Amino acid sequence: MLCGMAENPPTASSSKWLSRLAQFLVIAGIIIGVMIYFGRKSMIGTRYKVNDNESVSYSGSATEREAIAVAEQLKTLKFFNDKGEKDVLLKKSDDEGTIVSFVVVDGAWDNQTMVRSFTYIGKVLTASLGSRLKLRMIDDNLNTKKEIPIEFTMGTNYSFTPKELVNYAGSATEADAKLLGEELMRMGFFDGENEKEVFIRKGESEGTIISFVVAKDSWDKPAIVNSFTSMGRSLARNFGSPMKILLIDEILDTKKEIVIE
């Protein structure tokens, strides 16, 4: 090619190819857009509107009744307060189990305080959903940024006194909760005056687990640990052994495990 001469224009065949490529890209863009739309719709499911700002969307085998129960629990926790947009996704399936996803602000999944708060919310939601679950913190595009397995199960509340609760889960029954309350009253742990919360769970593989919400750092004090160990040995007469006594904090994290043989 001589210097200064313009480049040859595309041949007829290359122009036709470029035209077809452009058409293909437009069609591909439409297809991808439709796939993303239906993919998001499949992930979101059916929307249960709590108010103008907040919603729980359910999919898979999750039901509207469960979505409503989750919404009511989130209201009790003051998470749903009609201040700012909040979207929660509830999904149930045979292969993945129960998944509750929260759309959160960027970086919330790296904030340990936020993670602990959502872990607590997940534990409380097991009371509404009746099972262990996975809690996911997701971004605006529904990408999972953090998944938190929730192994703790709140179960069903049994009010032994107006201020003292026994929560029962697994194969534990209301009769077990009542018996536990009676034994704790006999031991002087329940006195009807101060707020206390205790959890009892039974399972074939794990046996009986009784958890006590205790004051901060109580789990590091030998005298208190010994007291709960003695209490566990007495309770084993009614609930069998081996059993476990768990000392848990206010957000239901296990701080001390005591095995009663």
C-alpha positions in Angstrom: 0.0 0.0 0.0 1.3 3.5 -1.0 1.8 5.9 1.9 -1.2 8.2 2.3 -3.6 6.0 0.4 -6.8 5.1 2.3 -7.4 1.5 3.3 -9.6 -0.6 1.1 -13.2 -0.6 2.3 -14.6 -4.0 3.5 -15.5 -6.4 0.8 -19.1 -7.3 0.3 -18.6 -10.6 2.0 -17.0 -9.1 5.1 -19.7 -6.5 5.3 -22.3 -9.2 5.2 -20.5 -11.1 7.9 -20.3 -8.0 10.2 -24.0 -7.5 9.7 -24.8 -11.1 10.7 -22.5 -10.7 13.7 -24.3 -7.5 14.8 -27.7 -9.3 14.4 -26.3 -12.3 16.4 -25.1 -10.0 19.2 -28.5 -8.3 19.4 -30.3 -11.6 19.6 -27.8 -13.0 22.1 -28.3 -9.9 24.2 -32.1 -10.4 24.2 -31.7 -14.1 25.1 -29.3 -13.3 27.9 -31.5 -10.6 29.2 -34.5 -12.9 29.2 -32.5 -15.6 30.9 -31.3 -13.2 33.6 -34.9 -11.9 34.1 -36.4 -15.4 34.5 -33.3 -16.5 36.5 -33.9 -13.7 39.0 -37.6 -14.3 39.0 -37.0 -18.0 39.7 -34.7 -17.0 42.6 -37.0 -14.4 44.0 -40.2 -16.4 43.6 -43.6 -15.1 44.8 -43.5 -11.8 46.7 -45.3 -11.4 50.0 -45.6 -7.6 50.6 -45.2 -6.7 54.2 -45.5 -3.0 53.5 -44.4 -0.5 50.8 -40.7 -1.0 51.8 -40.4 -4.6 53.0 -41.1 -8.0 51.6 -40.5 -11.7 51.9 -40.4 -13.6 48.6 -40.8 -17.4 48.7 -39.9 -20.1 46.2 -39.4 -23.8 45.9 -41.6 -25.7 48.4 -41.8 -22.7 50.7 -45.4 -21.5 51.3 -47.0 -18.1 51.8 -47.9 -19.1 55.4 -44.1 -19.6 56.1 -43.3 -16.3 54.4 -45.9 -14.6 56.7 -44.4 -16.3 59.7 -40.9 -15.1 58.8 -42.3 -11.6 58.3 -44.0 -11.6 61.7 -40.8 -12.9 63.4 -38.8 -10.1 61.7 -41.3 -7.6 62.9 -40.8 -8.9 66.5 -37.1 -8.5 66.1 -37.6 -5.0 64.8 -35.7 -5.9 61.6 -38.9 -5.1 59.7 -39.8 -1.6 60.9 -41.1 0.1 57.7 -37.9 2.2 57.5 -36.0 1.7 54.4 -36.3 -1.0 51.8 -35.6 -4.6 53.0 -35.9 -7.7 50.9 -35.8 -11.2 52.3 -35.9 -14.4 50.2 -37.2 -17.7 51.5 -36.5 -20.9 49.6 -37.1 -24.6 50.5 -36.0 -27.6 48.5 -35.1 -31.3 49.1 -31.5 -30.9 48.0 -30.6 -27.6 49.7 -33.0 -27.6 52.6 -34.3 -24.2 54.0 -32.5 -21.1 52.9 -33.2 -17.5 54.0 -31.4 -14.8 52.1 -31.1 -11.1 53.1 -30.2 -8.4 50.6 -27.6 -6.3 52.4 -25.4 -3.3 51.8 -22.0 -3.7 50.2 -19.4 -5.0 52.7 -21.9 -6.1 55.4 -20.8 -9.7 54.9 -17.3 -8.7 56.0 -18.5 -6.9 59.2 -18.3 -9.3 62.1 -20.9 -7.4 64.1 -23.3 -7.6 61.2 -22.6 -11.3 60.7 -23.2 -12.1 64.4 -26.5 -10.1 64.2 -27.7 -12.0 61.2 -26.6 -15.3 62.8 -28.9 -14.5 65.7 -31.8 -13.6 63.4 -31.3 -17.0 61.6 -31.5 -18.8 64.9 -34.7 -17.0 65.9 -36.2 -17.8 62.5 -35.9 -21.6 63.1 -38.8 -21.1 65.5 -41.0 -20.0 62.6 -39.6 -22.5 60.0 -39.3 -25.5 62.3 -36.0 -26.6 61.0 -32.3 -25.8 60.8 -31.4 -23.6 57.9 -28.8 -21.7 55.9 -28.7 -17.9 56.1 -27.2 -16.0 53.2 -26.1 -12.5 52.9 -26.5 -11.4 49.3 -25.9 -8.3 47.2 -28.3 -6.3 45.0 -27.7 -8.8 42.2 -28.6 -11.7 44.4 -25.1 -13.0 44.5 -24.3 -14.9 47.7 -21.5 -13.2 49.6 -21.7 -15.1 52.9 -23.5 -18.3 53.9 -24.0 -19.1 57.6 -25.2 -22.6 58.6 -27.7 -22.3 61.4 -27.5 -25.5 63.5 -29.3 -24.1 66.5 -33.0 -24.7 66.6 -35.2 -22.4 68.8 -38.2 -24.8 68.8 -41.5 -24.0 70.5 -41.9 -21.7 73.4 -43.4 -23.1 76.6 -44.0 -20.3 79.2 -43.3 -22.0 82.6 -43.9 -18.7 84.4 -44.6 -15.2 83.0 -40.8 -14.5 83.0 -39.3 -17.9 82.4 -39.4 -19.8 79.2 -38.5 -23.4 78.1 -38.1 -23.9 74.4 -38.4 -27.4 73.1 -37.2 -28.8 69.7 -36.4 -32.0 67.9 -38.3 -34.9 69.5 -38.6 -33.1 72.8 -42.3 -32.5 73.8 -44.2 -30.0 75.8 -44.3 -32.6 78.6 -40.5 -32.5 78.5 -40.5 -28.7 78.7 -42.9 -28.8 81.6 -40.9 -31.4 83.5 -37.7 -29.5 82.9 -39.3 -26.3 84.2 -40.5 -28.2 87.3 -37.1 -29.6 88.0 -35.4 -26.2 87.6 -38.0 -24.7 90.0 -37.2 -27.5 92.5 -33.5 -26.7 92.2 -34.1 -23.0 92.7 -32.9 -22.0 89.2 -36.4 -20.9 88.2 -37.9 -18.6 90.8 -40.6 -16.8 88.9 -38.9 -13.4 89.5 -36.2 -13.0 86.9 -36.2 -13.5 83.2 -34.6 -16.8 82.2 -34.6 -18.8 79.0 -33.7 -22.5 78.7 -33.7 -24.8 75.6 -34.2 -28.5 75.5 -33.6 -30.5 72.3 -33.8 -34.3 71.7 -32.5 -36.3 68.8 -31.6 -39.9 68.1 -28.0 -39.1 67.2 -27.3 -36.2 69.6 -29.3 -37.3 72.7 -30.6 -34.7 75.0 -29.2 -31.2 74.9 -30.2 -28.5 77.5 -29.0 -25.0 76.9 -28.9 -22.1 79.3 -28.6 -18.4 78.4 -26.1 -17.1 80.9 -24.4 -13.7 81.7 -21.3 -12.7 79.8 -18.1 -14.6 80.9 -20.0 -16.9 83.2 -18.7 -19.8 81.1 -15.2 -19.0 82.2 -15.9 -19.1 86.0 -15.2 -22.6 87.5 -17.8 -22.2 90.3 -20.6 -21.5 87.8 -19.5 -24.3 85.5 -19.4 -26.7 88.4 -22.9 -25.5 89.5 -24.3 -26.3 86.0 -22.5 -29.6 85.9 -24.2 -30.6 89.2 -27.5 -29.4 87.8 -27.0 -31.5 84.7 -26.3 -34.6 86.7 -29.6 -34.1 88.6 -31.5 -33.5 85.3 -30.0 -36.7 83.8 -32.1 -38.7 86.3 -35.2 -37.6 84.3 -33.8 -37.1 80.8 -31.2 -39.8 80.7 -27.5 -39.8 79.9 -25.3 -39.1 78.2 -26.6 -35.6 77.8 -25.0 -32.2 77.2 -25.4 -28.9 79.0 -24.6 -25.9 76.9 -23.9 -22.4 78.3 -24.8 -20.0 75.6 -24.7 -16.2 75.3 -27.4 -13.7 74.5 -27.2 -14.3 70.8 -27.4 -18.1 71.4 -23.7 -18.9 70.6 -22.4 -21.9 72.5 -19.6 -20.8 74.9 -19.2 -23.9 77.0 -20.2 -27.6 76.5 -20.5 -29.9 79.5 -21.0 -33.6 78.8 -22.9 -35.5 81.5 -22.0 -39.2 81.3 
